[in-house]
Amino acid sequence: MTDQTLSPAATLARDLLRCPSVTPEEGGALALLEARLSAAGFTVERMVFSAPGTPDVENLFATIGNTGPNLAFAGHTDVVPAGDLDAWRHAPFDGKVEDGILFGRGAVDMKGGIAAFAAAALAWVAENGPDLPGRISFLITGDEEGPAINGTVKLLDWAAERGHRFDACIVGEPTNPERLGDAIKVGRRGSLSGIVTVTGVQGHVAYPHLAKNPVSDLLRLAATLDRLELDKGNERFQPSNLEITSIDVGNSAFNVIPRKAEAKFNVRFNDTWSVESLKSHLRSALAGVNELSCAWTLDFTKDASDSFLTHDTALIEALADAIEAETGRRPELSTGGGTSDARFIKNFCPVVEFGLVGQTMHQVDERVAIADLDRLAAIYRRFLNDYLRKA
């Protein structure tokens, strides 16, 4: 397979991979999408959002059609850094095709998904002409892999302020664990991060009676968190899980009792909990630890998000039908994995996620089979036709 024989989806994916859009840099990826969508009749707008202490981020909104249901596609063109360039089989921003495989940073997370949906939408618009039986919108950010402050959240507010309303949304994240067609994400667990800080009295290890060691207390508090069984899960979600991600003292000396120690943790939680009820439960659990000699605090980061579950049967069934028709597999309806920008979109319309196989995302030699790109584009195109005509 040569560049001259690539399909529209693979060609666009290759061209996007050649844009070095490491978050928060635009890298030419949004400009490329703007050019392709504008040429097909989409109204395309670009905007930059800012916030103190964060990098400015470029975003893109595109839409076509005037009446009927408005289906949005959401995604991000920013990618994580490539890491050790010498470890890559092909340079991460060359978009190299070898033996039917497209290599490059963002191949599955998630420039490949954007390319597949764009190719499907462009083909569907070309087939239906100006009198579309519905509307298609693109919500594309450059801030998903970054702080997620100047991207989808503000893009959704921007669109709402201008009167745009969405009936449903697909996020093109790589949702499939093994094969294309394995799973649709119909919800996500919530996420809550916290820091336990213990403050003692610094001193010499030979004179412990003149100091208070915060490390001992921190280990007891951390062990309490580590032992917690938050719930057993339910028919919709797996059990909630707390992971301690670091214990830090910042002490390079062997003969000094430190003044302060802290532990960081993250909880991925199901709909048994809300952010506030989980915070309260964790505070109570730590408050029950007895015989501590030092003062301690529990603080939570501001990026917490609640779990959600999408119940829009028409959206889910139409996508599942399209997947089964193209792959022969009926997808599992999943709520596993990490967070995505779907956690913001759920406040505006029903949202599901479906994209490529995610096994190589963020890895060296991130890659996608051209056959999967073409099959994903076919799924999206079938879904567009069925959903917009029936909605």
N, C-alpha and C positions, 0 to 999 in steps of 0.2 A: 504494500500500500504506500503510495507516494502522496505528497501534499496536493498534487493535482487531482487525485481521485477521492479526496476527503469529502464527506457529506457536509451539508450546511451546518449541522450541529457541531461536528468535529472541527470544521474550519474556524467557526467562531470561538470554540473552546481553545484551539491552538493560538489564535490571535490574542485572546484574553490572557493566556498564560505568558505570552511574550511581553505583557505589561507588568513591570516590577512594582506592583501595588502593595508593598509591605506596609501594614497598618502603621500610621494613618495616611500614608502617601497614596494619592490617586493613581499615579503611575501610568496614566493614559487609558485605564480600563473603562472609566465612565465616559470618556470622550469617544471611545470606540463604540460602546453601546448606544450613545446618543446618535452617532452617525448612522448606525444600522437601523435603529428604530425610526428616526426622523425620515429617512429615505422611504420608509414603508407607510408613512402617513401618521405616525404617532406624534402627538404633542409632547415634547420633551422639555423639562425644566431642570436646571441644575441649581443647587443651593449649598451654601457653606454655613455650617452651624458652629458656634463657639461657646465656650464656658471657661471661667477662670481656672487656671491650673491644669487645663487639658488642651491637647492640640486641636486646631481647627480641622474640621472634617468635611469633605465634599460628599454630596448625596445627589441622587437622581430620582425624579418622578416622571413617569411617562404614562400616557393614556390614549386610548382610541375607542371610538364608538360614543353614541349619544343617548341611547335608550337601552332598556333591558337590564338584567342583573350585571353587577360590576364585580368581576373576578380579579383579585389582586394576586400578583406573584411577588414574593419578598425574598431578598437575598443580599449577599455582601460580596463585593469585589476585593476587599482587603484580605490579605493573607498573613500568616505568621512568618517570621524570618526563616530563611532557608537553612540556617545552621552551617555546618562544615561543608563548604562548597566542594572540597576534594572528595567527600564521601559520596557525592552524587554520580550516578552512572552517566547522566546527561545534565548539563547545566540547568538549574532550576527555572530559569526564565527564557529558555530556548524553545519551548514547545515542540520538543523532538518526538517524532513518531517512529516507532521501531516494532516490527512484527505485530502490527495492529494495536499497539499500546501507545497512548499519549502520555508523555512524562512532563511533569512540571509542578511547581508549588501552586496549589489551588486547584489541581486537576479534579479532585473530588470535593474539596472544601473551599469554596463551592462554585468556582468558575464553570466547571463542567455542568452543574445543574442549571446555572443561569443560561449558558449557551443552549442547552437542550430546550428549555422553556422558550427562550427567544426564538429559536429556530421553529418550534412548533407554532408559536403565536404568529410569526411572520408568514408561515405557510398557510395558516388558517385565515389570516386577513387577506392574503392574496387570492385564496379560493372563494371567499365570501364577498369580496368587493366592499364598497362603501356602506352598504346597508347591512351592517353586522347585526346578528341576533343577540346582542349583548355588548358589554364593554370589557376591555382588558386593561389593567393597570400594572405598572411595575413600580415597586418600592425597593430601591437599591441603595445600600449604604456602604460607606467605607470605614465603619467603626464597630463592626461586630467582634472582631478579634482584639479590639482595644478596650477602652473604658466603657463603651456602649452608652455614652452620654450625649454625644453630638451626632448620633445616627438615627436609628429607627424610631426612638421615642419622639424626637423633635420632628422627624419627617412625617410621622402620623399626625401630630398636632398641626403641622403646617398644612397638610392636605385637608384636615377637618375644617380648619379656619377658612379654607377656600371652597368649601361646600362639597368636597368629595366624600362619598359614602361607599363603603365596600360591603358586598353581600357575603363574601367568603374570601379566604386567602389560602394559598399554598406557599409554604416556605420550602425552598429547594435544598435544604440541608441533606447531607448523606445519611439516610436513615436505615439503610439495609446492612445487616451484619455480615451476611455471607453471599447472597445472590440478589440481583435486582428483582424486586417483587416480594421480598421477605416481609417487609413491615411498613405500615403507615404509622407515624406518630400522631396520636389523637389527643395527647395531653403530655404534660411534663410535671415531674416532681418540683416542689419548691426548693429554694436554696437559702440557707442562712449561715453566715459566717460570724464567728465571735473570737474574742481575745480575753483570756483570763490573765490578769496581771497581779502578781504577788509582790508586795514591798516589805522588805525587812530592814535590817541594820547591817551595814558592811563592817567587816572586821577581819582580824587575823585568825587563821584556822587553829592556831595554837591556843587561842583564848576565846573559845566559842561562847563563854558566859558573857562576854562583852558584845556579842553580835546576835542577830536573829537571821537564820538562814532561810531565805524564801524558797529555795529549791525543794526542800523537804515538803513544805506545804503545797507547793505547786504540783508535785508528783501525786500527792493524795487527791487534790482536786481533779487533776487530769485523769487519774484512775477512776474516779467516780463518773466522769463523763464517758470514759471508754467502756464502762460496764453497763451503761444505760441500755435497756431494751425499750425503745420508744413505742413500738407497736408491732403487730405481726403481719401488717399488710392487709389487703382486701382484694376483692375480685377485680378492681380497677388498677391498683398500684402494688408494687412490691413493698416490703417493709422499709420504714424510714431508717436512715443510717447516718451515724455520726462518726466522722473520722478526724482524729487529731493529726494535724498536718505539720506542726513544728513545735518544738520546745526550745526556747532561746534564753540564754543568760548573758551572752556577750562578755564572758569572763575568760581571759586568756591565761590567767595565773592559777597555779595549783595551790597556792597558800593564802588565797583571799576568799573569804565568804562574800558573795556578791550582795548588793543591795536589792536588786530587782530581778525577777524571772517572769517569763510569760509563755503561754501556750496558745497556739492558734488552732482553730477547728472549723470544720464545715459540716453542715447537716443537709442531706438531701431527703426531703420529707414528703409524705403523701397527704391526701386530703383528710386524714384524721386530724391534722393540725392546721392552724393558720400561723402566720409569722408571729403574731402577738401571743397566741396560746403556747407556742413552742418556746418563745423567750421566757415566759413566765415559768414554764416547767423546768427549764434549765437553771434558772435562778434559784428555784426552790430546791432542786437537787443539790446544788453547790452549797446552799445555805444549811443543808443538813449535815455537812461534813463537820465533825466535832474536833475539839482540841487542836485547833490551828493556832500558831503563835504569831502569825504575821497578818497584816491587813491585805485584803484582796479586793479586786473589782472585776466585774464581768461587763464587757462592752461589745456591742454588735456593730458590724459595718452597715453602711447605708444601702448596699446593693441587694438587700433581701428581696425575694420574690415568692409569692404564694404558688401552690400547685394549681393546675387547671385541667379540665377535661372537656373536650368538645363533644357536643351531643347532636350536631347537625347531620341527620341521617342522609339527607339528599347529597350533601357534599361528600361524606365518607363513602357511601355506596357507589356514587358515580366514579370516584377515583379508584375504589377497589375493583369495580367492574372493568375499568380501562386497564388496570394492571393485570388482571386475570386474562383478559382478552389478548394481551400482548406477550405475556410470559407463561401462561398456563398455570399460574400459582395464585391462590387467594391469599392476600397479605394478612399477616397478624396485625391486630390493632394494639399498638404498643404505647406505653407511657415511660419506658426506661430511658436511660442515658442522662446526659447533662442538660444544661439550659440552652436556650436559643432565643432569638428575637421574637419567637412566637409568644413569649411571656408578655410582651408589650402589645402585640397585635390582638391578643384575645380580648382586650378591652374595647376593641373597635368592631370586630366581626368574628364569626366562627373561623378557626384556623386549624389546618392540619399540616404535617410535614412529610414530604416524600422526595427523595433524590437518589443519588448513586450509592454504591457500596462504599462504606467508610473505612475499610481496613487500613488504607495507607495515609489517611489524613494526618497532617502535621509531621509525617515521617520523611526521612531521606528517601528520594526516588518516589515521591507521591505520584500516582499514575492512575489512569483509567483505560479500560478497554474501549476502543472505538465502537465496538458492537453494543456496549452498554450505553454509550452516549446516544447512539441512534435509536436504541430500544426505548430509552427514557424519553426522547423527543417524540416517539410514536405514542407512548403512553399519554404524555401531556396533550398531544394534538387530539387524540381520541377523547380524552377527558374534556377538553375545551368544547368540542363539538357536542358531546352528550350533555354536559352540564349546562352550557349556556342556552342550548335549544330547549331543554326541558324545564329549566328553572322558571 
